[in-house]
Amino acid sequence: MLKRGLFITFEGPEGSGKTTHSKLLCGFLRKKGFKVLHTREPGGTLINEKIRNILLDPKNKGMDVGCEMLLYMAARAQIVKQKILPSLGQKKIVICDRFTDATLAYQGYAGGMDLKVIDNITSIVTKGLKPDITFLLDIDAKQGLLRAGRSKDRMERKSILYHNKVRNGYLSIAKKEPKRVKVLSSTGEIGQVQKEIRKAALKICH
C-alpha cells in the first residue's frame, strides 16, 4: 500500500496518444495491486461532462479564449474537490488525462492569455495541488491532428499554427519543470513508449 496518494497526469497535443497510454498505465498498476482512479479533463463528473460538451461542440466556434479558460477551470475545481483530493486522501493513485499544463499550453501559449493570470486562477481551483509526475507525449502537430481523425471537435478544428503553439507551449513547460515533466516521443511503438512510462511510474510508487 502507498504511504500517500500519488498524482500522475498525462499531457500532449491532439492525437498524441495520452488517453491510450493513461488507460494502459491504469490497467497495469491495478494488476500490480494498486488502487487507481482514472479520470479526464474536462470530464469525470456529471457536471464536468456537461462542461466538456460545451467546450468541444464545434457549433461554439466563436467562444472567447477567456470564456474557454474559465470553463476549463470550473471543471477542474469540481474534479479536484469531488474526485481527486478524496482519492489521494485514501492513498490511491490518481491518473488524470490532462490537467493544469493543458490550460497553460492551450489558452496561454497558444491562446495568448497571460500565463500569470492562469497560474493565479489555477492555484485557487486546485488548492495548490500539483502532479507528482507528468508524462508529456510529444508529437508533430500536423501528424497528431491526422491521428485524431476526421470527426474533429472544436479544439481540434483550430488552425495548424494554433496547434504548433500548443506543442511548443508544452515543451516550454517541460523545460521549466524537468523534474516533474517527462517528455516522451509518441511516434514510437506503443509498447516501447508504455514500457518507459511504467518504469518511471513504478519508481515513485512507494
N, C-alpha and C positions, 0 to 999 in steps of 0.2 A: 504493500500500500504506500502511496505517496505521502511524504511528510507534509506536503501542502499542495494546493491546487496548481495546475500548470496551464498556462495560456499560450496556445500556438495559433498563429494566423498565417493565411496564405494570401498572397497578393500577386498581381500581374496584369498586363494589358489584356484586352479581349482576345479570346482564343488561346490563352497561354497554358491551359490545362490545369489551372489551380483547383477547380472544382473536382476534377477527376482525381488529382493527387491528394487532396484533402480527405476525400472519401476512402481512398486506398489506405492512407495512414490511419484513419479512424478504425477501419476493419482490422488492420494489423495490430494496433495497440489493444483493441478489445480481445483479440485472440491471445495476447500476452497476459491478459488478466486485469488490465486497467479499466477503470470506469471512465467512459468517454462521452462527452456531449459534442455532437457535430451540429453547427448552425451556420447561417449565412447572413450577409448584409447586402441590401436590406432584406429582411425576412426573419423567419424563426418564431414569430408570434402572429396571432391573428391580426393585430393592429399593423404590424410591420409588413405583412404580406399585402395589405391594402395600400400601404405607402409605396411598396415596391411596384404595384400595378400602375400607380400614378406616375412614378419616376420613369418607368420603362415603356409606357404606352407611346407609340410613335405619333399618335394624334396630339400629344402635348409638346410638339416641336418648338413652340415659342416660349418654353419655360426659361425664366431668368436664372442665371447661374446662382444668384443669392438664394432664390426660392429652392433651387435644386439642392444646394448645400444644406439648407436648414431642414429640408425633408429627410435627407440622409442622417443629419444629426438627431432629428426627432426619433427616427427608427433606432438609432444607436442608443439613445438614452433609454428606450424601452427594453431593448435586448440586454443591455448591461444590467439593468435593475431586475428584470424578470427572469433571465436565464443565466447569464454569465457569472455574475457575482455569487448567486446562490450555489451554483455548481462548483465554483472554485472554493467556496466555504465548506463544501462537502468533500474536498480533496479529490475532485475529479480533474481529468484533463479536458480542457475545452479547446476544440478546434473550430476556428471561425474562417469561413470563406469570405474574405475582405474585412477590413476594419479601418482604423483611423488613417493609415497610409493612403488608402484609396481616395479619401476626401482631399488630402494634400495633392495627390497626383492629378486627379480629375478636375476638381473645382479650383485648386490652387495653381499648380504649374501649368495645366492646360487651359483652365477656365479664366485665369487671370485674377482670382481673388487674392487678397493679402494673406500670406501664409501665417502671419502673426495673429490675425483675426480668427483664422481657422483653428490655430493652436489654442487660443483663449477659450473658444466655444467648446473645443474638444475636451479640455481639462475639466469643464463643468459637467458635460454629459457623461464622461467616463469615470468621473470621480478620481482621476489620476491613474486609472488602470492602464498598464502597458503590457504588450505581449512579452513573454519570456523569450520567444524566438519567432521570427517571421521568415517564411520561405517565399522569396520573390522569384517567380518563374518568368524569366525574360524571353521575349520573342520579338522579332521584327514586326512592327505594327501592321504592315500590309499582309504579311504571312498569317498573323494572328486573326485578322478580320476574315481572311479566306477560310481559315479553320472554323470560325464561328458559324459559318453557313449563311444561307440566303434569308432566312426568317429573322432579320435583324431587328433588335429592339431600338428604342430611341437613342440610347447611348452609342450603340454600335453603328448607327447611321450617321454619326458625326464625321467630319472630314478626316482624311488621312493625316493632314497637318496636325489636327487636334490629337489624334491617337499617337503620333510621333512625340508630341509634347508630354503626353501621359507616360509613355515609356521612359523618356528622358527624366521626367519628374521622379519616377520610381527609382531610377539609377542614382539620382542625386540624393534621395533619402538614404539609400543603401551606403553611399559614400560617407554620409554624416553619421550613420549608426552601424558601422561594420560588425560590431559585436552581436547586435540583435538581428540584423537582416542578412540572411544567407542567400546570395544570388545564384540561381541555377539556370542553365540554358534549357529551355523546354523543347528545343528542336531535336534533342537526343532521343534515344529509345526509352519508352515509358518505364520499362523495368529498371533500367540503369538509373534514371532520374529518381525513381521511387526508392531505390536502394540507398542513394545518398541522403534522401530525406529521412528515411527510417534510422539510418546510422546517427544522424545529427539529433534526431528526436530522442532516441534511447539514451544518449549521453546526458540529457537533462532530466530524464525520468527517474528520479531517485527520491 
